[in-house]
Amino acid sequence: MNTLIQYIWKNRLFPTRDITTTDGKRLRVIMSGEERGNISCNARISLNDEVWSGNIVLHDKSSDWEKEITRMGADAYSNVILHVTLDDDVETMRRSGEYIPQLRLTATPQMAETYNCICGTPGEHCTEAIQCMGKLKMHNFLSKLLMERIEEKSARIESLHKNCNKQWEETLFKLLARNFGFGIQSSLFESWASLLNIQAAGKHRDNSTQIEALFFGQAGLLDENTIPQYYRAQAAADGYFDTLVREYRFLSSKFNLQALDGKKWGCGNATPHQRIARLAALYCSLKVSMSTIAACDTIEELRTLLQIQPQGYWRTHLQFGGTETPGTPPLRNSQLDLLIINTVIPMMYTYGRHRRDEELCSKAEDLMHTLQGEDNSIIRRWVQRGIEVECAADSQAIIQLQKGYCDKHNCSECHLAYEYMKRATTNKG
């Protein structure tokens, strides 16, 4: 967490005109520098109209300077051009004996109290900050958060791409598989996908039964003990379960496969059978690839691409041996949109950047603005605080705000905290 002096300096919460050093030199801050702890590196200032470039040291108390000089040695601060403190005037000098210019800032009790409030009680100041921000400021803030989220997702995709031996189709499938967990089981689906041998699967892609055997077998769901007791007799009578077991035994031996522990999936409505069956059907259909995704220009085209019904046995069953149903409903638009937000758009953006295709990257961003915003507890909380959600770009920005700042107690880096601090200390709207 930054100290108060670092926060004031970084956000320029001090007068920018008619300021002087303690020895009376006129000071103008040209570049505040890059924050590295209590040092702002590569800063530029003007002293009596003479430009200086170097480092600026920030301390709440001037006495801290003497402690650090003792600890690190004077040479560590040989490139210091300004020493900024919040309290008394203590002359600081280089090893050569030359005095270092010093700026003393004033932190009112209200400023210190407000800063402690920001750092100590995350979220409590946000509603007031949102209310005082105009539409343009809020739009810029959300745009910044959106790009942070896209870049974070892109970095994870790049890492996954590397782990997939730089195979884009495998990367796409494994990311899609993770997001078929729809949050609740995303980690389990990711673990399952990591155990899939896509090269092995590709050799049997024209045989849907073998693909289903491979997918369910690697999920650990071809163990009879994962079937509820009251469904086991029916599963044995159906014959389909035994067929998959035989096929998987052959494939497992052929490719030396290791399966997930099927008991991790639990039971009840969260069982993954239908989603795994859909993924198997999607994989066999050859519908979803980087080329087909890149060719889509609208959300409706992407929904059509991802919408697929499970085949054969899974048209009328929700799990092995379960009661037959008239048919399984298609994925809802809200589910398809989540897959588009979390899989398709990040993949499109990352793929476009990899190919240096700016048009594809721009299309990915545009699609985010045409999708309806998500609805979950995080979004609803921030809507109550005053942020308007007009599209998925806004809801994704809010999720980034919550996870990237609030959950990490990183208020000192948040623009809402800055707006609150500025308003509280200057009494300006």
Order of alpha helices (4+ residues) and beta strands (2+ residues): alpha-beta-beta-beta-beta-beta-alpha-beta-beta-beta-beta-alpha-alpha-alpha-alpha-alpha-alpha-alpha-alpha-alpha-alpha-alpha-alpha-alpha-alpha-alpha-alpha-alpha-alpha
